[in-house]
Amino acid sequence: MPNYPTWEVKLSVNGPIKTQDTSPLRIFKGFQEDDPFYSDVKIRNTQYGVLISVTAFASNGDLAHQAALLFVGKMLDSLSLSVRQPLFLSFTHEHVSQKFQDDVRRIIKRDEWIAAFKDARLYNEQEPTYLRALGWHRKGLYTNDPYDKFLAYWNSIEITATKYHPDSEEAKKGSKNQIWECFKELWGECQNWPIIRGNNQWINDNYELRKDIAHGLTTITVDGVKNIVTALDEIERVAYRFLADWRNQLQISDHLNSLIDHIGIEST
């Protein structure tokens, strides 16, 4: 590895969370000789969430900042599925306009931080599509725009189904059928699906709504926004349940899993 200088990068995570343990972690990234980045990690509480300090090897500060954003962002994608809270990673060191109640925060234990870093590394190595889907789900949790929320939740479902759908004749017909086949793979027939039990038009209806939003066909009126907002709770619950259950379908290498357990994270 080139003899890069070490940089410390501080990133604000805004959300209704606090860390229970502030003792440092050392996170090792990558198994190739030319991998330029591993990190010492410190997490402390702030007024609007937590501040995560990471170290990076890079030729300049901009590259170190970008590496840290990717590293922490992927960890948050994994963590957000577990804690199911809006976690916004600030790119500009400024607080987002959304403020969270100081008196209601989800406490993140040390083991949860460790699991999030580990899972992000595993997914990044072997299941990057699933990790990208988690990123869309996290965006749905933190964005304030109802249209963006809907699209983010739908994308998290569609990306997963497009990648991992069963190899069937029905799945060859497109993403709607791929989602249907994935739901059947997990939950059986439609009458047994959680949350949307027996609603065999749910995928079609939300697919059409996604098309209308994405193509600018949805009129931005009070009624139009109301229709989107009404759909948000249900689609978030479906997306969360789908992603959480599909995680058990992933084929993670036992060797890689053991290797990360052995060298991936340690106390400093």
C-alpha positions as CSV (number, residue, x, y, z in Angstrom):
1,M,0.0,0.0,0.0
2,P,1.4,3.5,-0.8
3,N,2.6,5.5,2.1
4,Y,-0.4,7.8,2.4
5,P,-0.8,10.2,5.3
6,T,-3.5,9.6,7.9
7,W,-6.5,11.9,8.1
8,E,-9.2,12.2,10.8
9,V,-12.7,12.8,9.4
10,K,-15.7,13.9,11.5
11,L,-19.2,13.2,10.2
12,S,-22.5,14.2,11.8
13,V,-25.3,11.7,11.9
14,N,-28.6,13.4,12.5
15,G,-31.4,11.2,13.9
16,P,-33.2,10.3,17.1
17,I,-30.4,8.1,18.4
18,K,-27.7,8.1,21.0
19,T,-24.7,5.8,21.6
20,Q,-24.5,3.9,24.9
21,D,-20.8,3.3,24.6
22,T,-18.2,5.8,23.5
23,S,-15.1,3.6,23.7
24,P,-13.2,3.5,20.4
25,L,-13.4,0.8,17.8
26,R,-10.8,-0.2,15.2
27,I,-12.4,-1.4,12.0
28,F,-10.2,-3.1,9.4
29,K,-11.4,-2.7,5.8
30,G,-10.4,-5.0,2.9
31,F,-8.1,-7.9,2.3
32,Q,-6.1,-6.7,-0.6
33,E,-2.6,-5.1,-0.3
34,D,-3.7,-2.0,-2.2
35,D,-6.8,-1.3,-0.1
36,P,-6.1,2.3,1.1
37,F,-8.5,2.5,4.1
38,Y,-9.1,1.2,7.5
39,S,-10.3,3.2,10.4
40,D,-10.2,4.0,14.1
41,V,-13.7,4.9,15.0
42,K,-15.0,7.1,17.8
43,I,-18.7,7.8,18.3
44,R,-20.1,10.4,20.7
45,N,-23.5,11.9,21.3
46,T,-24.5,15.4,20.0
47,Q,-27.6,17.5,20.3
48,Y,-29.0,16.1,17.0
49,G,-27.7,12.6,17.0
50,V,-24.1,11.4,17.1
51,L,-20.7,12.5,15.8
52,I,-18.6,9.8,14.2
53,S,-14.8,10.4,13.9
54,V,-12.9,8.0,11.6
55,T,-9.3,7.8,10.4
56,A,-8.5,7.3,6.8
57,F,-5.3,6.8,4.7
58,A,-5.5,8.9,1.5
59,S,-3.4,11.1,-0.6
60,N,-5.5,14.2,0.2
61,G,-8.2,15.4,2.5
62,D,-11.0,15.3,-0.2
63,L,-10.3,11.6,-0.9
64,A,-10.2,10.9,2.9
65,H,-13.6,12.6,3.3
66,Q,-15.1,10.7,0.4
67,A,-13.8,7.4,1.8
68,A,-15.2,8.2,5.2
69,L,-18.6,9.1,3.8
70,L,-18.8,5.8,1.9
71,F,-17.5,3.8,4.9
72,V,-19.9,5.3,7.4
73,G,-22.8,5.6,5.0
74,K,-22.8,1.8,4.3
75,M,-22.7,1.1,8.0
76,L,-25.7,3.4,8.5
77,D,-27.5,1.6,5.7
78,S,-27.1,-1.6,7.6
79,L,-27.9,-0.1,11.0
80,S,-31.0,1.7,9.9
81,L,-32.7,-1.6,9.0
82,S,-32.1,-2.8,12.6
83,V,-33.1,0.3,14.5
84,R,-35.7,1.5,12.0
85,Q,-35.0,5.2,12.6
86,P,-34.1,8.1,10.3
87,L,-30.3,8.4,10.1
88,F,-29.1,11.3,7.9
89,L,-25.4,11.5,7.2
90,S,-24.4,15.1,6.8
91,F,-22.2,15.8,3.7
92,T,-21.6,19.4,4.6
93,H,-21.1,19.4,8.4
94,E,-24.4,21.3,8.7
95,H,-27.4,20.1,10.6
96,V,-30.4,19.1,8.5
97,S,-33.6,21.1,8.9
98,Q,-35.4,18.2,10.5
99,K,-35.0,18.3,14.3
100,F,-35.7,15.3,16.5
101,Q,-37.1,15.2,19.9
102,D,-34.3,15.3,22.5
103,D,-36.4,13.3,25.0
104,V,-37.1,10.3,22.7
105,R,-34.0,8.6,21.3
106,R,-33.1,5.0,20.3
107,I,-30.1,3.9,22.3
108,I,-27.5,2.1,20.1
109,K,-25.5,-0.5,22.1
110,R,-21.9,-1.3,21.3
111,D,-22.8,-4.7,19.9
112,E,-25.2,-3.0,17.4
113,W,-22.5,-0.7,16.1
114,I,-20.2,-3.7,15.7
115,A,-22.9,-5.7,13.9
116,A,-23.7,-2.8,11.6
117,F,-20.0,-2.4,10.6
118,K,-19.6,-6.1,10.1
119,D,-22.7,-6.6,8.1
120,A,-22.0,-3.6,5.9
121,R,-18.6,-5.2,5.1
122,L,-20.1,-8.5,4.3
123,Y,-22.8,-7.1,2.1
124,N,-20.3,-4.8,0.3
125,E,-18.1,-7.8,-0.5
126,Q,-20.7,-10.3,-1.5
127,E,-24.2,-8.7,-1.8
128,P,-23.7,-5.1,-3.0
129,T,-27.2,-5.0,-4.5
130,Y,-28.8,-5.8,-1.2
131,L,-26.7,-3.1,0.5
132,R,-27.8,-0.6,-2.2
133,A,-31.4,-1.6,-1.4
134,L,-30.8,-0.9,2.3
135,G,-29.5,2.5,1.3
136,W,-32.8,3.3,-0.5
137,H,-34.7,2.2,2.6
138,R,-32.6,4.5,4.8
139,K,-33.3,7.4,2.5
140,G,-37.0,6.7,2.8
141,L,-36.7,6.9,6.5
142,Y,-35.0,10.3,6.7
143,T,-36.2,12.3,3.7
144,N,-39.1,14.7,4.4
145,D,-40.5,14.8,0.8
146,P,-43.4,12.3,0.6
147,Y,-42.7,11.6,-3.1
148,D,-39.1,10.8,-2.4
149,K,-40.1,8.6,0.5
150,F,-42.4,6.6,-1.6
151,L,-39.9,6.2,-4.4
152,A,-37.1,5.2,-2.0
153,Y,-39.2,2.5,-0.3
154,W,-40.4,1.2,-3.7
155,N,-36.8,1.2,-5.0
156,S,-35.6,-0.9,-2.0
157,I,-38.2,-3.5,-2.9
158,E,-37.7,-3.4,-6.7
159,I,-33.9,-3.5,-6.6
160,T,-33.9,-6.5,-4.3
161,A,-36.5,-8.4,-6.4
162,T,-34.8,-7.6,-9.7
163,K,-31.5,-9.1,-8.5
164,Y,-32.7,-12.0,-6.4
165,H,-36.0,-13.2,-8.0
166,P,-36.5,-16.9,-8.5
167,D,-35.8,-18.1,-12.0
168,S,-39.3,-18.7,-13.3
169,E,-41.3,-17.9,-16.5
170,E,-43.4,-15.4,-14.6
171,A,-40.3,-13.5,-13.4
172,K,-39.2,-13.0,-17.0
173,K,-42.1,-10.7,-17.6
174,G,-40.6,-7.8,-15.7
175,S,-40.1,-6.2,-12.3
176,K,-43.8,-6.4,-11.1
177,N,-43.7,-10.2,-11.6
178,Q,-40.3,-10.4,-10.0
179,I,-41.6,-8.7,-6.9
180,W,-44.6,-11.1,-6.9
181,E,-42.3,-14.1,-7.2
182,C,-40.0,-12.9,-4.4
183,F,-43.0,-12.3,-2.1
184,K,-44.2,-15.9,-2.9
185,E,-40.7,-17.2,-2.2
186,L,-40.7,-15.7,1.2
187,W,-44.3,-15.8,2.3
188,G,-46.2,-18.2,0.1
189,E,-49.5,-17.3,-1.6
190,C,-50.9,-13.8,-1.4
191,Q,-53.5,-14.6,1.3
192,N,-50.5,-15.4,3.6
193,W,-48.5,-12.2,2.9
194,P,-47.9,-10.1,6.0
195,I,-49.3,-6.5,6.2
196,I,-51.0,-6.7,2.7
197,R,-52.6,-10.1,3.3
198,G,-54.9,-11.1,0.4
199,N,-54.3,-7.8,-1.5
200,N,-53.4,-9.1,-4.9
201,Q,-53.5,-5.7,-6.5
202,W,-51.0,-4.1,-4.1
203,I,-47.9,-4.6,-6.3
204,N,-49.8,-3.4,-9.5
205,D,-51.2,-0.3,-7.7
206,N,-47.9,0.8,-6.2
207,Y,-46.1,0.1,-9.4
208,E,-48.4,2.4,-11.3
209,L,-48.1,5.0,-8.6
210,R,-44.3,4.8,-8.8
211,K,-44.5,5.3,-12.6
212,D,-46.7,8.4,-12.2
213,I,-44.4,9.9,-9.6
214,A,-41.2,9.1,-11.5
215,H,-42.5,10.4,-14.8
216,G,-44.1,13.6,-13.3
217,L,-47.6,12.5,-14.0
218,T,-48.8,12.9,-10.4
219,T,-50.4,16.3,-9.8
220,I,-49.0,18.1,-6.8
221,T,-52.2,19.0,-5.1
222,V,-53.5,18.7,-1.6
223,D,-55.4,15.5,-2.6
224,G,-52.4,14.2,-4.5
225,V,-50.0,14.6,-1.6
226,K,-52.6,13.1,0.7
227,N,-52.8,10.0,-1.4
228,I,-49.1,9.6,-1.3
229,V,-48.8,10.2,2.5
230,T,-51.6,7.7,3.1
231,A,-49.6,5.0,1.2
232,L,-46.3,5.7,3.0
233,D,-46.9,3.8,6.3
234,E,-47.9,0.6,4.5
235,I,-45.1,0.6,1.9
236,E,-42.5,1.3,4.6
237,R,-43.8,-1.6,6.6
238,V,-43.8,-3.9,3.5
239,A,-40.3,-2.8,2.5
240,Y,-38.9,-3.3,6.0
241,R,-40.4,-6.7,6.4
242,F,-39.3,-7.8,2.9
243,L,-35.7,-6.6,3.4
244,A,-35.5,-8.0,6.9
245,D,-36.8,-11.4,5.8
246,W,-34.8,-11.5,2.6
247,R,-31.6,-11.1,4.6
248,N,-32.0,-14.7,5.7
249,Q,-32.0,-15.7,2.0
250,L,-28.5,-14.3,1.3
251,Q,-25.7,-16.7,0.8
252,I,-22.8,-15.2,2.7
253,S,-19.5,-17.1,2.6
254,D,-18.8,-18.9,5.9
255,H,-15.1,-18.2,5.3
256,L,-15.5,-14.5,4.8
257,N,-17.9,-14.3,7.8
258,S,-15.3,-16.1,10.0
259,L,-12.5,-13.9,8.7
260,I,-14.3,-10.7,9.5
261,D,-15.2,-12.1,12.9
262,H,-11.6,-12.7,13.5
263,I,-9.9,-9.5,12.3
264,G,-12.7,-7.2,11.5
265,I,-13.4,-5.2,14.7
266,E,-11.5,-4.8,17.9
267,S,-11.4,-2.5,20.9
268,T,-8.6,0.1,21.1
